[in-house]
Amino acid sequence: MKSTKRLVGHPVSLSVLDFGLFTVHANGRIIGIPGFLITTSAGEHVLIDTGFPEKYADDIEAASNEDDLGAFGKILSLSHENQPKAQLALLGLSKADLNFVIITHTHIDHVGNIGNFPGVPLVIGADERALAKPIYWRGKAPLEWPDNECVLVTEDFDLGPGLRVLLVPGHTPGELSIMVDLPQTGPVLLTSDAISRESEVAEGCLDSVNPDQALASAHRILKLAEDRDAFVIYGHGPEQWGQLKKAPEYYN
């Protein structure tokens, strides 16, 4: 079901959620798995991405044994403390407090808990939602789409004042980035995997379903960030991850 719901308040805080730590075999790169929580002046709350599946917190070997993720890398750190419920609790929140969940794209580390927010509208790229199932991971597609209302993104739009959803296809068909305006920090660009790390643009965005499209999207949002002098938070920046404030701290 398509939703027309929107936020009414302006963003007042942005929290970075810690959804675990992962190492990439090909280059030894150690990356954080981020989520985000935006709170508005009207007391509204928006969760961005949902982390790895909860089954990994119970059995970390399931990542390799069931989902073949071991072919790509290894989970270094993941427990129930790195799941949305516990991360939201650090902020005094629960899923009942959420007004929206934004799914930037449906790879395994962003969509693992997509089915755990019944009744909460999902903001998702229309081309991503049009897929038979969430992409999940290289040929594995065990998840079904949940029966949530969806805000289907076909172009850039404002989910609310000061919170702009950017359609940036290329990494996946319906990849999204977010520009959020905070009262003290100013504009913040959350690239998600449209730009997973600062060096990815120079490397050609090769880890994408459509590298040319991904590169064009990356250049576009970097120009937006430059024009607005925005603080850029990359999808999985190895150096940046350790420098970011994590919940319960926040940017305001």
Protein Blocks (a to p, Z undefined) as FASTA:
>chain_A
ZZfbdcfbdcfbdcdddebjcddfklopacdddddddddfkopacdehjbjafklmmmmm
lmmmmnommmnmccfbdcfklgfklmmmmnopafklpfbdcdfbjcfklmmmmmmmghia
cdddfklmmpmbdfkighiafbccdfbdcdddfbdcdfbghiacdddehjbmklccdddd
dfklopaddfkjmlmbfklmmnopmacfblmlmmmmmmmmmmmmmmnopacddfklfklm
mmpccdfbdcZZ
